[in-house]
Amino acid sequence: MGIISESSLRVRADEDKLIPTPPLAFGTEESDGSSIFDKLIQDYGALTERAEDMVFQHVCGEIEMELRAHFFRYVCFFSFRRETGPFSFNVSD
């Protein structure tokens, strides 16, 4: 039971512009068993891969931003301690 065997579904699929047409006509003996949705599945697969790449790039950017802020605070803290520590002195005095 499917689009190939049901003539009413086949007619609706042929009329719908959003459903891609299969490489071979419905129900022909030359059909290789592919579905009319193979193109949509392929497009959604590419979309999923792109979305995963975007999420990965976003997470890496967030981590990099937080690490930069952390290292900046670390460097500022230790440079401040060196300037104001017990062994610091002011040359102008």
Buried (B, 14 or more C-beta within 10 A) or exposed (E): EEBBEEEEBBEEBEEEEEBBEBEEEBEEEEEEEEEBBEBEEEEEEEEEEEEEEEEEEEEEEEEEEEEEEEEEEEEEEEEEEEEEEEEEEEEEE
